[in-house]
Amino acid sequence: MSTAAGDTRPACAGASARLRTKLLLLEPEFRGATHHMWRSDGLLPRYRTYLRTMHAVVRASVPLMALALDRARGRAAQGDPLAAPLAVYLEEHIREESGHDAWLLEDLLAAGGAPEDALGPQPSPLVASLVGSQYYWIEHHHPVALLGYIAVLEGYAPAPGLTGRIARLTGLPAAALRTVREHSVLDTEHLDELYALLDRLPLRRDQEAAVAVSALHSLDALTRLFVRLGRSAPTPSPRGAGPVLPMGVTP
């Protein structure tokens, strides 16, 4: 990986490893929030709320990437060395993520809800904070910042046993659990692709920082969103507390 002049970071420490190290600082709080959110009592109505909330997040994924792709193409034409490989990645990832918002609506219908429950209400300020920050950074800084957001959504995927736990505790059919089930498999592959890209990109120090700021903000905002979803649960573990069960999920 090439670096800015005067950057003395060792070449063996890739951007992906440094990003993972930073995210570890926020993981205990996130894991605590999701562990409480997926507790057994009252899980069925909370799961429906989860589907509605995550639809508000996921329906922005392709539009966000499309905006970043457009801005990356513009920068490529101006000679930005990050822009062309970033655009190639975004083109492919848009294809991979297209239609996932529809999965959530189908899950909601199978879980006893209605699509208008997700489509009608104004998304909460927490959703706007999570998603809206990316629009700002794409437009007013650099589209590479979106990689931090994607790293969080892909990196904190459903735990492998979560689908079975939800089905067992709620009695919901498989048709209501597609998003959780599919993302427990897909996101691991997608995260590997993203981290490989980060290690290939000729990131300057400030550009790598933009990715990290985006990722840290995203994980913090997602944690606050999940705390709200599990609002009747006890307060999650404080940042830096010991490990909790890996129950975190994000489509």
C-alpha positions as a LaTeX table, in Angstrom:
\begin{tabular}{lrrr}
\hline
Residue & $x$ (\AA) & $y$ (\AA) & $z$ (\AA) \\
\hline
Met1 & 0.00 & 0.00 & 0.00 \\
Ser2 & 1.40 & 3.39 & $-0.93$ \\
Thr3 & 1.28 & 6.14 & 1.66 \\
Ala4 & 1.60 & 9.89 & 1.87 \\
Ala5 & 5.06 & 11.42 & 2.03 \\
Gly6 & 6.39 & 11.28 & 5.54 \\
Asp7 & 4.03 & 8.48 & 6.60 \\
Thr8 & 6.15 & 6.10 & 8.65 \\
Arg9 & 3.56 & 3.35 & 9.25 \\
Pro10 & 5.03 & $-0.11$ & 8.65 \\
Ala11 & 3.97 & $-1.60$ & 5.32 \\
Cys12 & 3.08 & $-4.91$ & 6.99 \\
Ala13 & 0.31 & $-3.26$ & 9.02 \\
Gly14 & $-2.44$ & $-2.94$ & 6.42 \\
Ala15 & $-5.34$ & $-0.51$ & 6.49 \\
Ser16 & $-7.80$ & $-3.31$ & 7.16 \\
Ala17 & $-5.92$ & $-4.48$ & 10.26 \\
Arg18 & $-5.72$ & $-0.95$ & 11.61 \\
Leu19 & $-9.45$ & $-0.47$ & 11.04 \\
Arg20 & $-10.29$ & $-3.71$ & 12.83 \\
Thr21 & $-8.16$ & $-2.64$ & 15.79 \\
Lys22 & $-10.03$ & 0.66 & 16.07 \\
Leu23 & $-13.43$ & $-1.01$ & 15.89 \\
Leu24 & $-12.50$ & $-3.38$ & 18.70 \\
Leu25 & $-12.66$ & $-0.42$ & 21.08 \\
Leu26 & $-16.41$ & $-0.08$ & 20.49 \\
Glu27 & $-17.31$ & $-3.74$ & 20.17 \\
Pro28 & $-18.14$ & $-4.53$ & 23.82 \\
Glu29 & $-20.80$ & $-1.82$ & 23.94 \\
Phe30 & $-22.26$ & $-2.95$ & 20.62 \\
Arg31 & $-22.28$ & $-6.61$ & 21.62 \\
Gly32 & $-23.95$ & $-5.71$ & 24.91 \\
Ala33 & $-26.67$ & $-3.74$ & 23.14 \\
Thr34 & $-27.44$ & $-6.51$ & 20.65 \\
His35 & $-27.34$ & $-9.22$ & 23.30 \\
His36 & $-30.02$ & $-7.37$ & 25.25 \\
Met37 & $-32.02$ & $-6.63$ & 22.12 \\
Trp38 & $-32.26$ & $-10.34$ & 21.24 \\
Arg39 & $-33.30$ & $-11.44$ & 24.74 \\
Ser40 & $-36.20$ & $-13.88$ & 24.87 \\
Asp41 & $-38.93$ & $-11.85$ & 26.58 \\
Gly42 & $-41.06$ & $-9.87$ & 24.14 \\
Leu43 & $-38.93$ & $-10.94$ & 21.20 \\
Leu44 & $-41.70$ & $-11.25$ & 18.59 \\
Pro45 & $-42.91$ & $-7.62$ & 18.63 \\
Arg46 & $-39.33$ & $-6.45$ & 19.01 \\
Tyr47 & $-38.32$ & $-8.49$ & 15.96 \\
Arg48 & $-41.02$ & $-6.78$ & 13.92 \\
Thr49 & $-39.71$ & $-3.42$ & 15.09 \\
Tyr50 & $-36.21$ & $-4.54$ & 14.14 \\
Leu51 & $-37.37$ & $-5.40$ & 10.61 \\
Arg52 & $-39.05$ & $-2.03$ & 10.19 \\
Thr53 & $-36.03$ & $-0.17$ & 11.51 \\
Met54 & $-33.49$ & $-2.08$ & 9.46 \\
His55 & $-35.57$ & $-1.54$ & 6.34 \\
Ala56 & $-35.14$ & 2.19 & 6.91 \\
Val57 & $-31.37$ & 1.62 & 6.99 \\
Val58 & $-31.01$ & $-0.94$ & 4.22 \\
Arg59 & $-33.19$ & 0.83 & 1.66 \\
Ala60 & $-30.52$ & 3.55 & 1.63 \\
Ser61 & $-27.66$ & 1.15 & 0.86 \\
Val62 & $-27.91$ & 1.06 & $-2.93$ \\
Pro63 & $-28.65$ & 4.80 & $-3.26$ \\
Leu64 & $-25.64$ & 5.57 & $-1.07$ \\
Met65 & $-23.37$ & 3.37 & $-3.16$ \\
Ala66 & $-24.80$ & 4.79 & $-6.39$ \\
Leu67 & $-24.00$ & 8.32 & $-5.22$ \\
Ala68 & $-20.49$ & 7.26 & $-4.17$ \\
Leu69 & $-20.02$ & 5.52 & $-7.54$ \\
Asp70 & $-21.01$ & 8.65 & $-9.43$ \\
Arg71 & $-18.62$ & 10.80 & $-7.38$ \\
Ala72 & $-15.83$ & 8.22 & $-7.73$ \\
Arg73 & $-16.20$ & 8.22 & $-11.51$ \\
Gly74 & $-15.95$ & 11.99 & $-11.52$ \\
Arg75 & $-12.79$ & 11.87 & $-9.44$ \\
Ala76 & $-11.32$ & 9.15 & $-11.66$ \\
Ala77 & $-11.67$ & 11.46 & $-14.63$ \\
Gln78 & $-9.64$ & 14.02 & $-12.69$ \\
Gly79 & $-6.84$ & 11.54 & $-11.94$ \\
Asp80 & $-7.67$ & 10.49 & $-8.37$ \\
Pro81 & $-5.80$ & 7.16 & $-7.94$ \\
Leu82 & $-8.37$ & 5.85 & $-5.44$ \\
Ala83 & $-11.36$ & 6.51 & $-7.61$ \\
Ala84 & $-11.14$ & 3.87 & $-10.36$ \\
Pro85 & $-10.69$ & 0.81 & $-8.06$ \\
Leu86 & $-13.30$ & 2.24 & $-5.70$ \\
Ala87 & $-15.75$ & 2.56 & $-8.59$ \\
Val88 & $-15.14$ & $-1.05$ & $-9.67$ \\
Tyr89 & $-15.84$ & $-2.27$ & $-6.14$ \\
Leu90 & $-19.01$ & $-0.18$ & $-5.82$ \\
Glu91 & $-20.38$ & $-1.40$ & $-9.15$ \\
Glu92 & $-20.06$ & $-5.00$ & $-7.99$ \\
His93 & $-21.34$ & $-4.36$ & $-4.49$ \\
Ile94 & $-24.42$ & $-2.57$ & $-5.78$ \\
Arg95 & $-25.28$ & $-5.75$ & $-7.72$ \\
Glu96 & $-24.72$ & $-7.84$ & $-4.58$ \\
Glu97 & $-26.89$ & $-5.67$ & $-2.34$ \\
Ser98 & $-29.75$ & $-4.87$ & $-4.71$ \\
Gly99 & $-33.15$ & $-6.07$ & $-3.48$ \\
His100 & $-32.16$ & $-6.66$ & 0.14 \\
Asp101 & $-34.61$ & $-4.00$ & 1.31 \\
Ala102 & $-37.38$ & $-6.06$ & $-0.33$ \\
Trp103 & $-36.27$ & $-9.06$ & 1.74 \\
Leu104 & $-37.01$ & $-7.09$ & 4.90 \\
Leu105 & $-40.52$ & $-6.20$ & 3.72 \\
Glu106 & $-41.18$ & $-9.85$ & 2.86 \\
Asp107 & $-39.87$ & $-10.91$ & 6.28 \\
Leu108 & $-42.10$ & $-8.34$ & 7.96 \\
Leu109 & $-45.18$ & $-9.59$ & 6.12 \\
Ala110 & $-44.39$ & $-13.22$ & 7.06 \\
Ala111 & $-43.86$ & $-12.11$ & 10.68 \\
Gly112 & $-47.36$ & $-10.66$ & 10.90 \\
Gly113 & $-46.56$ & $-7.07$ & 10.00 \\
Ala114 & $-47.36$ & $-5.02$ & 6.92 \\
Pro115 & $-45.05$ & $-3.30$ & 4.42 \\
Glu116 & $-46.69$ & 0.06 & 5.12 \\
Asp117 & $-45.49$ & $-0.27$ & 8.72 \\
Ala118 & $-41.98$ & 0.18 & 7.36 \\
Leu119 & $-42.65$ & 2.45 & 4.41 \\
Gly120 & $-44.98$ & 4.98 & 6.00 \\
Pro121 & $-43.41$ & 6.42 & 9.18 \\
Gln122 & $-40.59$ & 8.93 & 9.11 \\
Pro123 & $-37.30$ & 7.16 & 10.00 \\
Ser124 & $-35.97$ & 8.03 & 13.42 \\
Pro125 & $-33.19$ & 10.58 & 14.04 \\
Leu126 & $-30.94$ & 7.64 & 14.94 \\
Val127 & $-31.40$ & 6.16 & 11.46 \\
Ala128 & $-30.82$ & 9.60 & 9.94 \\
Ser129 & $-27.60$ & 9.96 & 11.94 \\
Leu130 & $-26.35$ & 6.54 & 10.85 \\
Val131 & $-27.18$ & 6.89 & 7.16 \\
Gly132 & $-27.24$ & 10.64 & 6.60 \\
Ser133 & $-23.64$ & 11.19 & 7.66 \\
Gln134 & $-22.54$ & 9.11 & 4.70 \\
Tyr135 & $-24.34$ & 11.34 & 2.22 \\
Tyr136 & $-22.50$ & 14.32 & 3.69 \\
Trp137 & $-19.05$ & 12.72 & 3.56 \\
Ile138 & $-19.57$ & 11.41 & 0.03 \\
Glu139 & $-20.64$ & 14.81 & $-1.24$ \\
His140 & $-18.39$ & 17.07 & 0.80 \\
His141 & $-15.27$ & 15.00 & 1.50 \\
His142 & $-14.51$ & 11.81 & $-0.43$ \\
Pro143 & $-16.61$ & 8.79 & $-1.45$ \\
Val144 & $-13.99$ & 6.45 & 0.03 \\
Ala145 & $-15.47$ & 7.28 & 3.45 \\
Leu146 & $-18.41$ & 5.02 & 2.60 \\
Leu147 & $-16.11$ & 2.01 & 2.96 \\
Gly148 & $-16.10$ & 2.55 & 6.72 \\
Tyr149 & $-19.89$ & 2.37 & 6.81 \\
Ile150 & $-19.90$ & $-0.76$ & 4.66 \\
Ala151 & $-17.26$ & $-2.35$ & 6.89 \\
Val152 & $-19.56$ & $-1.99$ & 9.88 \\
Leu153 & $-22.72$ & $-3.24$ & 8.17 \\
Glu154 & $-20.85$ & $-6.23$ & 6.76 \\
Gly155 & $-18.62$ & $-6.79$ & 9.78 \\
Tyr156 & $-21.32$ & $-7.08$ & 12.40 \\
Ala157 & $-23.45$ & $-9.64$ & 10.63 \\
Pro158 & $-25.96$ & $-12.05$ & 12.20 \\
Ala159 & $-24.41$ & $-14.71$ & 14.37 \\
Pro160 & $-24.80$ & $-18.18$ & 12.79 \\
Gly161 & $-27.20$ & $-19.41$ & 15.48 \\
Leu162 & $-29.42$ & $-16.33$ & 15.58 \\
Thr163 & $-31.93$ & $-17.52$ & 12.96 \\
Gly164 & $-32.64$ & $-20.70$ & 14.91 \\
Arg165 & $-32.92$ & $-18.79$ & 18.18 \\
Ile166 & $-35.50$ & $-16.36$ & 16.77 \\
Ala167 & $-37.51$ & $-19.19$ & 15.21 \\
Arg168 & $-37.46$ & $-21.19$ & 18.44 \\
Leu169 & $-38.49$ & $-18.30$ & 20.69 \\
Thr170 & $-41.11$ & $-16.75$ & 18.42 \\
Gly171 & $-42.48$ & $-19.67$ & 16.41 \\
Leu172 & $-41.94$ & $-17.69$ & 13.20 \\
Pro173 & $-41.60$ & $-19.58$ & 9.90 \\
Ala174 & $-38.45$ & $-19.56$ & 7.79 \\
Ala175 & $-40.12$ & $-17.06$ & 5.44 \\
Ala176 & $-39.93$ & $-14.43$ & 8.18 \\
Leu177 & $-36.21$ & $-14.90$ & 8.74 \\
Arg178 & $-34.61$ & $-14.60$ & 5.30 \\
Thr179 & $-32.63$ & $-11.42$ & 5.97 \\
Val180 & $-31.01$ & $-12.72$ & 9.15 \\
Arg181 & $-30.38$ & $-16.14$ & 7.61 \\
Glu182 & $-28.87$ & $-14.88$ & 4.34 \\
His183 & $-26.68$ & $-12.22$ & 5.88 \\
Ser184 & $-25.16$ & $-14.65$ & 8.35 \\
Val185 & $-23.50$ & $-16.20$ & 5.27 \\
Leu186 & $-23.16$ & $-13.40$ & 2.72 \\
Asp187 & $-21.62$ & $-10.72$ & 4.92 \\
Thr188 & $-18.53$ & $-12.74$ & 5.81 \\
Glu189 & $-17.62$ & $-13.03$ & 2.13 \\
His190 & $-18.41$ & $-9.37$ & 1.50 \\
Leu191 & $-16.26$ & $-8.26$ & 4.43 \\
Asp192 & $-13.28$ & $-10.22$ & 3.12 \\
Glu193 & $-13.67$ & $-8.46$ & $-0.24$ \\
Leu194 & $-13.85$ & $-5.06$ & 1.42 \\
Tyr195 & $-10.79$ & $-5.59$ & 3.59 \\
Ala196 & $-8.83$ & $-6.81$ & 0.58 \\
Leu197 & $-9.81$ & $-3.61$ & $-1.22$ \\
Leu198 & $-8.70$ & $-1.44$ & 1.70 \\
Asp199 & $-5.29$ & $-3.09$ & 1.63 \\
Arg200 & $-4.97$ & $-2.53$ & $-2.13$ \\
Leu201 & $-6.03$ & 1.09 & $-2.27$ \\
Pro202 & $-3.29$ & 3.77 & $-2.30$ \\
Leu203 & $-4.76$ & 5.46 & 0.77 \\
Arg204 & $-3.13$ & 8.58 & 2.14 \\
Arg205 & $-3.17$ & 9.02 & 5.91 \\
Asp206 & $-6.11$ & 11.46 & 5.77 \\
Gln207 & $-8.10$ & 9.15 & 3.49 \\
Glu208 & $-7.56$ & 6.17 & 5.76 \\
Ala209 & $-8.66$ & 8.39 & 8.64 \\
Ala210 & $-11.85$ & 9.26 & 6.73 \\
Val211 & $-12.68$ & 5.55 & 6.44 \\
Ala212 & $-11.98$ & 5.04 & 10.16 \\
Val213 & $-14.08$ & 8.02 & 11.25 \\
Ser214 & $-16.96$ & 6.78 & 9.12 \\
Ala215 & $-16.67$ & 3.27 & 10.58 \\
Leu216 & $-16.43$ & 4.40 & 14.19 \\
His217 & $-19.37$ & 6.76 & 13.80 \\
Ser218 & $-21.39$ & 4.00 & 12.11 \\
Leu219 & $-20.73$ & 1.46 & 14.86 \\
Asp220 & $-21.53$ & 4.00 & 17.57 \\
Ala221 & $-24.76$ & 5.06 & 15.80 \\
Leu222 & $-25.75$ & 1.44 & 15.21 \\
Thr223 & $-25.15$ & 0.67 & 18.88 \\
Arg224 & $-27.43$ & 3.55 & 19.92 \\
Leu225 & $-30.04$ & 2.33 & 17.45 \\
Phe226 & $-29.97$ & $-1.17$ & 18.92 \\
Val227 & $-30.12$ & 0.19 & 22.46 \\
Arg228 & $-33.33$ & 1.95 & 21.42 \\
Leu229 & $-34.71$ & $-1.25$ & 19.90 \\
Gly230 & $-34.08$ & $-3.05$ & 23.17 \\
Arg231 & $-35.21$ & $-0.10$ & 25.27 \\
Ser232 & $-36.88$ & $-2.18$ & 27.97 \\
Ala233 & $-33.68$ & $-4.15$ & 28.55 \\
Pro234 & $-31.15$ & $-3.36$ & 31.27 \\
Thr235 & $-28.43$ & $-0.90$ & 30.39 \\
Pro236 & $-25.84$ & $-2.56$ & 28.09 \\
Ser237 & $-22.32$ & $-3.27$ & 29.28 \\
Pro238 & $-20.11$ & $-0.17$ & 29.38 \\
Arg239 & $-17.43$ & 0.28 & 26.75 \\
Gly240 & $-14.40$ & $-1.82$ & 27.61 \\
Ala241 & $-16.33$ & $-4.41$ & 29.61 \\
Gly242 & $-15.69$ & $-8.12$ & 29.27 \\
Pro243 & $-16.93$ & $-10.24$ & 26.35 \\
Val244 & $-20.59$ & $-11.04$ & 25.82 \\
Leu245 & $-22.30$ & $-13.52$ & 23.55 \\
Pro246 & $-21.85$ & $-12.71$ & 19.83 \\
Met247 & $-25.48$ & $-11.94$ & 19.11 \\
Gly248 & $-24.96$ & $-8.77$ & 17.09 \\
Val249 & $-26.73$ & $-8.56$ & 13.76 \\
Thr250 & $-26.91$ & $-6.04$ & 10.98 \\
Pro251 & $-28.15$ & $-6.61$ & 7.47 \\
\hline
\end{tabular}
